[in-house]
Amino acid sequence: MIPVTTFMSQKVALFGLGGSGLATARALRAGGADVVCFDDNADRVADAAAEGLTTGDLRKLDWTEVAALVLAPGVPLTHPVPHWSVDLARDAGVEIIGDVELFCRERRNLCPSAPLIAITGTNGKSTTTALVTHLLKEMGLDVQMGGNIGTPVLELELPQPGRHYVIECSSYQIDLAPTLDPTVGVHMNLSPDHLDRHGSMENYAAIKERLVAGAKVAVVGVDDRLSSDIADRLDMARKPVCRIAGERELTDGIYAHKGKLIEAHDGAQNVVALLGGIDSLRGDHNGQNAAAAFAALRALELPADKISYAMKSFPGLHHRMEVVSKQGRVLFINDSKATNADAAARALSSFDRIYWIAGGRAKSGGISSLDEYFPKIAKAFLIGEAARDFAKTLEDRVPHTISGTLTQAVKDAAAEAAEDGAEEIAILLSPACASFDQFPNFELRGAAFVDAVRALPDAGNTQEEVA
């Protein structure tokens, strides 16, 4: 835990008592703050009180005595409407911040030299965060990984010289971190997402830009126009920026092309890593992830040859383009984390012969934007609430069946793939949907996929377990 000492002996209001909220409350208390916690869920309030945290209805608080409102990232700050606790804080002129901001303040107080790599983007940020962490660990460095990927940031170990922090930041967390100042800031890409929470694409992009704007060195993906514009603005502000790409060649920056990672400077091209044969880094999108990780470590002045060597052993991220099993020529791919069409496109682009399992609770736009990948799909197996709508989109274009459940879809896909004579076949769970119609989260959906694969007939005799 990192005790938050910056509010020692001051009153702090905290709203939101989920996992990161509880961790933040504990860290504030450990640092000597007088923290009062609350949540709209009475059970969460009772659980917090049971472990000794001070709880109380923030509507009854004297806000003239409050130094800050610490808001959990899942609580609306601006859209669709500010949460009532936000209105109370703003009316009293009280700053509103989150756990990443508290972490940044403690790092500046305790050890500002501890390298901080902060990573954001609509897609790819989790894989890039895991890859950067893997590379640093392979080089024998002291690494702490957290934020939006697993461990709440204030549950990490205390900053100290040589300790590297790799923090995944969602747009919600950036919005609550006004002084976010990473050593290296990485912005991957932008596509429509979370617009219900930010009001517009312009607002969403502006929030993402804050992460790299406050960095000593910015690494910016330029495969989409809005992100390319961010890189241009940083250039105009004379801030150090390294452009990276997975889908286009660059004259200056680091990009992936045909299984190679290439560093370009003034038009000169230098191959710095070979990605071919690394299943966990297959596809253009993973080329961008690899370019981002390579650029981030080079910004820390780590040697290129060691970065390249360490990439070869990257196991990949659970539930994201994860090869969970092989059965002869058939790969079983768990891409449960692909909860929107743009994320699913990254997996669909990575294989040539696909038996696609898709569906769940659909997001705006459905799967119509994926039409360029339809020729790669031998057949689709549709599940969940979106199945019938997806069937209409695929009608007369992609063979499909409504399997209904994930377990049935795995059985159906495996049976048909067994009759396919292609050299390599991917049975791909890449739902392009939220999980909430049938599963509490994408992790449990991915675990159900793995269980269904393991339950296939003769699985123990014919399958090579990969994960």
Solvent accessible surface area in square Angstrom, and as a share of the most:
residue,aa,sasa,rsa
1,M,100,0.44
2,I,0,0.00
3,P,39,0.24
4,V,0,0.00
5,T,54,0.32
6,T,39,0.23
7,F,10,0.04
8,M,108,0.48
9,S,99,0.64
10,Q,77,0.34
11,K,45,0.19
12,V,0,0.00
13,A,0,0.00
14,L,2,0.01
15,F,7,0.03
16,G,4,0.04
17,L,3,0.02
18,G,20,0.19
19,G,58,0.56
20,S,31,0.20
21,G,4,0.04
22,L,32,0.16
23,A,2,0.02
24,T,4,0.02
25,A,0,0.00
26,R,67,0.24
27,A,0,0.00
28,L,0,0.00
29,R,104,0.38
30,A,57,0.44
31,G,4,0.04
32,G,37,0.35
33,A,11,0.09
34,D,67,0.35
35,V,7,0.04
36,V,13,0.07
37,C,0,0.00
38,F,29,0.12
39,D,10,0.05
40,D,91,0.47
41,N,68,0.35
42,A,80,0.62
43,D,106,0.55
44,R,109,0.40
45,V,25,0.14
46,A,59,0.46
47,D,90,0.47
48,A,0,0.00
49,A,49,0.38
50,A,91,0.71
51,E,69,0.31
52,G,52,0.50
53,L,7,0.03
54,T,78,0.45
55,T,41,0.24
56,G,27,0.26
57,D,38,0.20
58,L,0,0.00
59,R,131,0.48
60,K,174,0.74
61,L,35,0.18
62,D,72,0.37
63,W,23,0.08
64,T,124,0.72
65,E,102,0.46
66,V,12,0.07
67,A,33,0.25
68,A,0,0.00
69,L,0,0.00
70,V,3,0.02
71,L,2,0.01
72,A,15,0.12
73,P,22,0.14
74,G,54,0.52
75,V,15,0.09
76,P,37,0.23
77,L,19,0.10
78,T,50,0.29
79,H,62,0.27
80,P,98,0.62
81,V,105,0.60
82,P,41,0.26
83,H,24,0.11
84,W,60,0.21
85,S,0,0.00
86,V,0,0.00
87,D,66,0.34
88,L,52,0.26
89,A,0,0.00
90,R,114,0.42
91,D,126,0.65
92,A,45,0.35
93,G,71,0.69
94,V,14,0.08
95,E,70,0.31
96,I,29,0.15
97,I,1,0.00
98,G,3,0.02
99,D,7,0.04
100,V,3,0.02
101,E,0,0.00
102,L,0,0.00
103,F,1,0.00
104,C,0,0.00
105,R,46,0.17
106,E,0,0.00
107,R,7,0.03
108,R,83,0.30
109,N,97,0.50
110,L,86,0.43
111,C,10,0.06
112,P,79,0.50
113,S,82,0.53
114,A,0,0.00
115,P,22,0.14
116,L,2,0.01
117,I,0,0.00
118,A,0,0.00
119,I,0,0.00
120,T,0,0.00
121,G,0,0.00
122,T,11,0.06
123,N,11,0.06
124,G,13,0.12
125,K,27,0.12
126,S,7,0.05
127,T,8,0.04
128,T,0,0.00
129,T,0,0.00
130,A,16,0.12
131,L,0,0.00
132,V,0,0.00
133,T,8,0.05
134,H,29,0.13
135,L,0,0.00
136,L,0,0.00
137,K,117,0.50
138,E,96,0.43
139,M,41,0.18
140,G,69,0.66
141,L,57,0.28
142,D,53,0.28
143,V,14,0.08
144,Q,28,0.12
145,M,64,0.29
146,G,0,0.00
147,G,9,0.08
148,N,70,0.36
149,I,26,0.13
150,G,73,0.70
151,T,53,0.31
152,P,26,0.16
153,V,0,0.00
154,L,1,0.01
155,E,76,0.34
156,L,10,0.05
157,E,87,0.39
158,L,82,0.41
159,P,10,0.06
160,Q,80,0.35
161,P,107,0.67
162,G,44,0.42
163,R,26,0.10
164,H,18,0.08
165,Y,0,0.00
166,V,0,0.00
167,I,2,0.01
168,E,2,0.01
169,C,1,0.00
170,S,16,0.10
171,S,2,0.01
172,Y,40,0.15
173,Q,10,0.04
174,I,0,0.00
175,D,24,0.13
176,L,4,0.02
177,A,3,0.02
178,P,88,0.55
179,T,58,0.34
180,L,11,0.05
181,D,42,0.22
182,P,0,0.00
183,T,27,0.15
184,V,1,0.00
185,G,0,0.00
186,V,0,0.00
187,H,0,0.00
188,M,0,0.00
189,N,8,0.04
190,L,11,0.05
191,S,18,0.12
192,P,96,0.61
193,D,23,0.12
194,H,74,0.33
195,L,63,0.31
196,D,103,0.53
197,R,28,0.10
198,H,5,0.02
199,G,42,0.40
200,S,36,0.23
201,M,35,0.15
202,E,126,0.56
203,N,65,0.33
204,Y,1,0.01
205,A,9,0.07
206,A,55,0.43
207,I,11,0.06
208,K,3,0.01
209,E,30,0.14
210,R,109,0.40
211,L,0,0.00
212,V,1,0.00
213,A,35,0.27
214,G,35,0.33
215,A,12,0.09
216,K,140,0.59
217,V,41,0.23
218,A,2,0.01
219,V,0,0.00
220,V,0,0.00
221,G,0,0.00
222,V,2,0.01
223,D,39,0.20
224,D,35,0.18
225,R,166,0.61
226,L,47,0.23
227,S,0,0.00
228,S,23,0.15
229,D,43,0.22
230,I,0,0.00
231,A,0,0.00
232,D,63,0.33
233,R,116,0.42
234,L,6,0.03
235,D,66,0.34
236,M,160,0.71
237,A,60,0.47
238,R,225,0.82
239,K,77,0.33
240,P,78,0.49
241,V,31,0.18
242,C,33,0.20
243,R,55,0.20
244,I,0,0.00
245,A,0,0.00
246,G,3,0.03
247,E,117,0.53
248,R,116,0.42
249,E,109,0.49
250,L,11,0.06
251,T,95,0.55
252,D,63,0.33
253,G,10,0.10
254,I,4,0.02
255,Y,5,0.02
256,A,12,0.10
257,H,71,0.32
258,K,177,0.75
259,G,34,0.32
260,K,90,0.38
261,L,0,0.00
262,I,16,0.08
263,E,55,0.25
264,A,4,0.03
265,H,126,0.56
266,D,115,0.60
267,G,38,0.36
268,A,68,0.53
269,Q,96,0.43
270,N,89,0.46
271,V,73,0.42
272,V,21,0.12
273,A,5,0.04
274,L,111,0.55
275,L,12,0.06
276,G,59,0.57
277,G,83,0.79
278,I,18,0.09
279,D,56,0.29
280,S,18,0.11
281,L,5,0.02
282,R,63,0.23
283,G,27,0.26
284,D,79,0.41
285,H,10,0.05
286,N,4,0.02
287,G,2,0.02
288,Q,4,0.02
289,N,2,0.01
290,A,0,0.00
291,A,0,0.00
292,A,0,0.00
293,A,0,0.00
294,F,0,0.00
295,A,4,0.03
296,A,0,0.00
297,L,0,0.00
298,R,91,0.33
299,A,33,0.26
300,L,35,0.18
301,E,152,0.68
302,L,30,0.15
303,P,54,0.34
304,A,30,0.24
305,D,102,0.53
306,K,117,0.50
307,I,0,0.00
308,S,21,0.14
309,Y,160,0.61
310,A,4,0.03
311,M,1,0.00
312,K,125,0.53
313,S,62,0.40
314,F,10,0.04
315,P,108,0.68
316,G,23,0.22
317,L,27,0.13
318,H,127,0.57
319,H,29,0.13
320,R,23,0.08
321,M,9,0.04
322,E,21,0.09
323,V,15,0.09
324,V,3,0.02
325,S,2,0.01
326,K,64,0.27
327,Q,59,0.26
328,G,74,0.71
329,R,104,0.38
330,V,14,0.08
331,L,11,0.05
332,F,2,0.01
333,I,1,0.00
334,N,0,0.00
335,D,0,0.00
336,S,0,0.00
337,K,59,0.25
338,A,0,0.00
339,T,30,0.18
340,N,18,0.09
341,A,16,0.12
342,D,56,0.29
343,A,4,0.03
344,A,0,0.00
345,A,15,0.11
346,R,34,0.12
347,A,0,0.00
348,L,0,0.00
349,S,42,0.27
350,S,14,0.09
351,F,7,0.03
352,D,122,0.63
353,R,96,0.35
354,I,0,0.00
355,Y,12,0.05
356,W,0,0.00
357,I,0,0.00
358,A,0,0.00
359,G,0,0.00
360,G,3,0.02
361,R,103,0.37
362,A,48,0.38
363,K,78,0.33
364,S,121,0.78
365,G,62,0.59
366,G,24,0.23
367,I,2,0.01
368,S,68,0.44
369,S,80,0.52
370,L,3,0.01
371,D,60,0.31
372,E,125,0.56
373,Y,37,0.14
374,F,9,0.04
375,P,119,0.75
376,K,48,0.20
377,I,8,0.04
378,A,17,0.13
379,K,38,0.16
380,A,0,0.00
381,F,0,0.00
382,L,0,0.00
383,I,2,0.01
384,G,20,0.19
385,E,106,0.48
386,A,3,0.03
387,A,4,0.03
388,R,171,0.62
389,D,87,0.45
390,F,4,0.02
391,A,15,0.12
392,K,146,0.62
393,T,42,0.24
394,L,0,0.00
395,E,102,0.46
396,D,146,0.76
397,R,136,0.50
398,V,4,0.02
399,P,80,0.50
400,H,58,0.26
401,T,44,0.26
402,I,70,0.35
403,S,16,0.10
404,G,27,0.26
405,T,72,0.42
406,L,6,0.03
407,T,69,0.40
408,Q,77,0.34
409,A,0,0.00
410,V,0,0.00
411,K,104,0.44
412,D,36,0.18
413,A,0,0.00
414,A,20,0.15
415,A,64,0.50
416,E,69,0.31
417,A,1,0.01
418,A,69,0.53
419,E,149,0.67
420,D,15,0.08
421,G,74,0.71
422,A,29,0.22
423,E,160,0.72
424,E,73,0.33
425,I,0,0.00
426,A,1,0.01
427,I,0,0.00
428,L,0,0.00
429,L,0,0.00
430,S,0,0.00
431,P,0,0.00
432,A,2,0.02
433,C,0,0.00
434,A,11,0.08
435,S,3,0.02
436,F,122,0.51
437,D,36,0.18
438,Q,78,0.35
439,F,39,0.16
440,P,95,0.60
441,N,53,0.27
442,F,47,0.19
443,E,77,0.35
444,L,89,0.44
445,R,3,0.01
446,G,0,0.00
447,A,43,0.33
448,A,25,0.20
449,F,0,0.00
450,V,22,0.13
451,D,87,0.45
452,A,8,0.06
453,V,1,0.01
454,R,124,0.45
455,A,80,0.62
456,L,13,0.06
457,P,109,0.68
458,D,96,0.50
459,A,11,0.08
460,G,79,0.76
461,N,136,0.69
462,T,68,0.39
463,Q,21,0.09
464,E,103,0.46
465,E,97,0.43
466,V,68,0.39
467,A,56,0.43
